[in-house]
Amino acid sequence: MTIPVNPQALSLFAHPYRELVPVTGGKRQLRAEGRIPGSALVWRLPSRAHEHDAAVVNGRPGGLSLIVILPEVTTVVSDPQLVSAINDARPAIVLPHHPVPSVEDLTTLLRTPPEDLGVEITDYLHWRGIRLEREATHLVRRIVALSAELRSVSALCRSLYLSRRALGRRFLGRGLPVPSHWLHMARILRVAIRLQNSEDSVLSVGFELGYPDAFALSNQMMRLTGYRPTDARMFLGWEWLLEAWLRREADAGSLTPGFTDELLASPGPMQPRRIRSAPDARMVAEPSVSPRRRGGGRAAG
């Protein structure tokens, strides 16, 4: 199924992923409708005047993925500012020119695992104002890579040839969450990506990725992000889940005030609220009401 040609350059693509909704209200509309978990902003670059929409795209809420659809090849070649505009916007997906995008194709792309999850995460952090030094970037990427196999901070430290205290200092000294939080977050993202790309049960996926049962997996995901595995399967992509984790860390005082202020300056994804209505159960979203907190002691791991 394909959608009719939309004259608008910007569209929202959100659960249940059946249509593209034109963005006619700019940033205000994105702050209201673009905060549904798993949403994507689709930017179909026109032949000219792409700068007109760049401010809206760059000011989108945290957790809202960006899909860029390029203009015709001749336009790309003749416009040196186009590549710069795309890089500044940090798209999750860049597609060649296509006047009528298929919603099935967009859905498939949203759930497709990134080629290098660690690189994508650090790029996302930089876009959200958490600019890591070279060593911190390397450590985060290594933790994400090792999260595919490791389950504990002790095993992580052995793989990195660092003591638990030494590894913890490298994060705490930079105002970042402790290593164990990065490890568990990366494992949760892997669970979400796996759930979106298979019909296996939560129990099966959790066991495959080192969780003793579905209850333990669900509790850890809820504690870290405010979402359950069923949410992670329903709402596609991973940026919204990473954003939810970052905001929880900021609320708990696990980020320096500088990182926290910039991160919380823009809205993040809404928290899901389940409402039962006969004969079905449906899901809506509402803003998170978790208090913003700073300070408090933190463990090194």
N, C-alpha and C positions, 0 to 999 in steps of 0.2 A: 504494500500500500504506500502511495506517495501523497504528499500534501500539495495543494495548489500553490502556484508560484506566489510568494509573498513579497510585495514591494518594499517592505521594511527591511532595513539592513540588520536589525537586531531582533532576535526572537528568544523566547524562553521555552525550554524543553524540560518538562518536569513529570513526575509520577502522576498518572499511570502511563506516561510516554506514548500518547496516542496522537498528539498534534503539537505544532509549534504555535505559540501565542505571541503575536507582535508586541514589541516593547515600544509603546507610544508615550509612556509616562516617564522615561529617563530613569535617573537614579532612584526616584521615589518609588517607581513601580518595582524596581529590582529589590529594594529594601523590604517591600511588602510580599511580593510573589516569588522572588528569587531565593528566599531563605528556606523554602521547602527542601528537606534533605534530598540529596541525589539529583538536584536540578543542574541544568547546564544553560549557559548563555551561548547562543549560536550567532556568530558575527559573519554575515555574508558580505564580504568586502566589495563595495561597488567599484566601478572603473575609476571614479574620481571622488574627491572630497571625503576620503575615509577618515580624515582627521576629525570630522564633525562628530563621530561616534566614539572616538578614542577616549574621551574623558569619561563617558558613561561606562565603557568597558573596563578601563583601569580603576574606576571607583566602585566596581561591583563588590557585593558582600563577600566576606570570607567564606570559603567552602563552596562557592558557586563556580563550577568548572566552566572553561571556555573552549568552545569549538569554533575554529576559524575555517571558513570556506573561501578559498582564494578566488580572485577574479580570473579572467582569461590570462593565459601565459604571456601574451604580448603586453598586457598591462603590468604584470609583475616585473618583467624585464625592463620596461621603460620608466618605472617609478622607483628610484633608489630609496625613498622614504618608507616604502611599504614594508620592507623586511624589518626595518627598525621599529616601526609601529607594532608589528606582530610580536617581535621579541619583547618589547616593553610590556605587552599585555599578558605574557606568559600563558599561552594557550596549552591546554592539555592535549588537544588534537588539532592537527592542521590537515585539511582536505583539499584536493584539487577542485578546480571550478566545476560546479554542477548546479544548474538552475533549479532543479527539483529534487532536493534531498529526500531520501527515504527514511521514514521514522524507524523502520526495522534496522537499517544500517546505523543510524545514530544510536539506537539502543544497544546494538552489538558493540559499538566503539566505546560507549560509556562503561560497559562491564569488562572490557578487555584489559588484562593485567598489563601494567607498564613494563617496559623492557628492563629497566633498572629502578626498582622501587626506592632504593636509598638515594639515588641522584634526584629522583622526582621529589622526594620529601625535602631534601635540603634546598632545592630550587623553590619549592613552595614556601619554606620558612623565610627565605630571602625576600620573596614577593610580599610576605605578610609583615615584613619589617624586622624579622629576627635574623640579623646578618651575622653569620658565624665566621669565626676565624678559621684559617686553613686546618689547624689541628682538630678543632671541634667538628668541622665539616667531615673530615676523614673519620673521626670516631663515630659520628652518627651514621655515616654510610656503612661502616664496618659492622656496627650493631645491627642495623637493618638487614644486612646480608647474612649475618650469623643467626638472626632470629628464625631463619628457615629450619635450623637444626637444633639450636640451643634453647634450653628451657629455664636456666637459672643464671643469676648474676655470677655465681662462683665459676660456672663453666665459661661464662663470657670473659671473666678476668683471665682465666687460664689461656683462652684463645688469643687474647690481646696482650699477653705477657705483662700484665699489670696487676698489682695488688688491688683489693677492693677499695682500700683507702685512697690509693693513688688515682684510680679511675674516678672515684667519686669527686676528688678535688678538681679534676679537669672539667667537670661539669658545674659543680657548685661555685667554683671560682669565676665562672663566666655567667652566672645567674641563670643557669639552665636546669631543667628537671633532672633528677638523679638518674643514673644509668638504668636501674631496674625499671623505671617508668618508660624509658625509651624502648627497652627490650619488650616489655609487655604490650606497649602500643604497637610496635611493629608486628608482633604476633597477631594482635587483634585485626590489623589491616590485612594480613595474609588470610585470616579466617573470612573476613568480609569478601575479599576478592574470590576466594575459593567457593563460598556460598553462592555468589552471583554467577559463577560459571559452571555450576553442576546442580544436579537435582538430589545430591546426597543429603542425608539428614544432618541436623546440627550435631548430633551425637557422633556420627561417622566423621564429619569434617573435623570436629574438635579432637577426636581420638587420633586422627591422622596427623594433626599438628601439635600433639603432646598434651592435650587436656584430659584429665581422668574421666570426665563425664560432661554432659551438656549443661548440667547445673553449674559446675565450676566455670565453664566458658561463659555462660550467660551472665553470671554474677560479676566476673572480671570485666567483661565488656561494658556492663551497666555502670560499674564503679568508675571506670576510666573515661567513659564517653557520655553516659546517660542514655545509651541505646542498647537494644537487645539484638541477638543474632537474626531474629525475624525482620527487624528493621534494616539490618545490613544487607539482607537478601532482597528486600523489597525496593530500597532506594539505591540506585546504581552509582558506581564510582567509589572513590575512596577519599577525595579531598574534603568532603563534608564531615567525614568521620574523624579525619586528622584535625580539622578545625575545631570540632567539638572537644577533642582531647586537649588541644592547646588552650582553649578557653577555660576548661576545668583546671588545668595547671595554673593559669593566670589567676583564677579565682582563689586557688589554694595558696597563692604566694610563692609558687615554685619558679616564677620568672622574675627577672629584675623589673623594677618599676618602669624603666625605659621600654622594655619589650612589652610589658603589660599594657601600658598606656596606648602604644601604637596598635597593638592587637585588638584591644577592646574599643578602639575608636570607631570601628565599623561593626555593623551587626554580623552575627554568625548564623548558622542554621538553627531553625526552630526545633524544639524538642517535641517528639510525637506524643499524642494523647489518644488513647483508644477509647472510642465511644461505641457501645453496643446498641444496635437498633435492630428490631425484628424486620426481616428474618436474617439479616446479614450483620457482620461486624465490619465497621469501616474505620479508617484512620484519618485523623486530621492532625494539624500541627499547631503548636502554641509556643510563644517565647519562653525560653528558660528563665526561671526566677531564682536561680542559685545566687547567693550573695557574693559580692566581690570582696575578697579578703586578701590581706597581705601580711607578711611577717610570719612568725612562728618558726620553731626549729625544724630542721629537715635532716633526715638521715643521709649518710653518704651513699647508700645503695638502695 
